[in-house]
Each structure stands twice: as structure tokens, then as C-alpha cells.
Amino acid sequence: MDKTVLVSGAAGFLGSHLCDLFISKNYKVIGIDNLVTGDLKNISHLKKNINFKFEKIDITTDFEINEKIDFILHFASPASPIDYLKIPLETMRVGSLGTENILKIALENNATILIASTSEVYGDPLEHPQKESYYGNVNPIGPRGVYDEAKRFQEALTTAYHTFHGLDIRIARIFNTYGPRMRVNDGRALPSFICQALKNESLTVFGDGNQSRSFCYVDDLMEGVYKLLKSNYSKPINLGNPDEITINDFANEIIHLSKNDCKIIYNPLPINDPLKRKPDISKAIQILDWKPLTSRKEGLEKTFKYFKSILK
Ligand code: UDP
């Protein structure tokens, strides 16, 4: 295969899995990342692969890629609520300036670009489950606004490049995804709960724990992203696992899997924390012939193994 894929955010959780996926399918992969939230450890196993190249690049600055690119997977962005609080301006800039820089590269190369959008475009949704047709309920000036609005702008900008320049685009609205290579301290529920359970500490549930999420295992998501890239669908499409669970039940499931006797402690609910989230994936089923296949039990067991190995 002599096709080249550019992955932005290559050292991150999802970006590094994308590098693996496209290397396994014999593409040449160029990974770029500014390493603010990414970690080179996530791609260290690819270092010696002749089809893989990494460059430390901040896509919000001037930069050049001196190779012909066929596909772009734009996954660079902080992606955890505590990141949005710590680096709000970087979060906004990568979704806006960074996205435009990447779109220009796509245009120059006549490449197909897939952008990582998010279920956060639906905000604290008033429609349940969330269909792609739902416009969302986002507080632009709330703590999550920097991420949500950057991603909404990213969708709008990418769509404008499609309608105005004829750029070939894909928009994946990615729901909560988990698996190996999530950051131990990224503050999200899954890494926090697993690490707390493995250390025999209390699990920190925010609010009353009745809020829900729907967690998708990373391998399933990768398959969905690949199928979307290979489709010719240029409108947003939800990618996630509709298996919804409350955060209380999720915490108890993790305690049970850890075989430790941990307690749950309740901390305040962050501002604008969505009450419910579950993707309607009818479009992905119909258009991409895709649906997640990994049960939460199987996915969590694999993820536990990973966290056990790095916490040693
Ligand atoms: N959450 C929690 N304890 C934690 C971290 C998160 O109870 O230590 C809650 C959080 O308030 C939210 C849910 O778990 O309701 C999922 O949070 P996460 O940050 O993983 O993802 P997101 O809110 O972006 O969906």
C-alpha cells in the first residue's frame, strides 16, 4: 500500500490506536502531536516501523508536511473535562485555528479528512437518545463550553470547506470511549474508578451518580472510524455504544471486577455535567454497517489489565 495517512493527536489515546490500525492495514502513517496531553509512550512500539514517522508539531502554529497525504484523521485536542479547565485557550485554539490549518493541508493534497467530533456537541441533551439531527443544548460560557463550542465550530468549518471548496470530509461524533492508553490522571470516570479500585481506595462518584453514560470499547470505535473514512458520507455520524449505564452502577461494576472491597464517596457534580448520554446509532448501522461488538465486561477486563500493568 502506498497511501499515506496523517494522524493529528497521534500520541493520544485515540490517535495512537489509529496509528496502529492504519499501520496494520499497510498504510504509511505520519503522526503529529504537540505532546501537551499526548504521551510518546503510546507510540513507542511503532518507533522502528519503517512505515511510521512522528513529528512533534503544534498544529495551531505555522507548519508544513512535506509529503503527499491521501487521508487525514484529525484527532488533536484535549478531551477530558479537567483539561478544559486547565488549558481552555489551547482547547479552543486547536479546534479552531488548528482545524483550519489541517483543513488547508487536506485541500492542498486533495486528501479525504475525517474529523473527531464529539457527543459534547449535544451538550446536556434534552433529547434522548441523541440522534444526529439534534442541535444540542450547550452552555457556551460554562466550563465545558471551550471544548463543546470548539468542536461545534470545527464541524461548521469542516462543512464549509466541503460546501465551498468541495473538500472530501467525514465527521465522527464520538461518544465516551475507553480502553488501554487512557491517561491515569485524566480525571475521567473510567481511569479514575479503575485506578482507585486497583489501589483499594474509595471511588469518587460526582453528584448522586444517577447520571448516565454509554461506554464504547476503543477497538469497536476504531472499526467505526475506518468504515466511516471508507464511506462517502460527509455529514455527522454518531459512533458509540448505546449500552447506557448510570455512573453509580458503573462504579459498582468496576468495584466488582477489581475484587476489592472499595466504598463509594460522593463529591459535588461539576457544572453543566450532562445528565444523560446515549447515542442513537441507526445511521452508523444503516450507512456503515457498523455497530459495537465488545461487551462492557470484556472491554473492562482488557482495560483493567492495561492499568494493572502500568500501575505496577
Ligand atoms: N465522574 C465521576 N467521578 C469521577 C469522574 C467523573 O463520577 O472521578 C462522572 C462525571 O461527573 C460524569 C461521568 O462520570 O457524570 C462521566 O465523566 P467523564 O469525565 O468520564 O466523561 P464526560 O463527562 O465527558 O462524559
Residues whose N, C-alpha, C, O or C-beta is under 5 A from the ligand:
A	BS01	UDP	P81 G187 R188 A189 L190 S192 T204 V205 F206 Q211 R213 I247 D273 P274
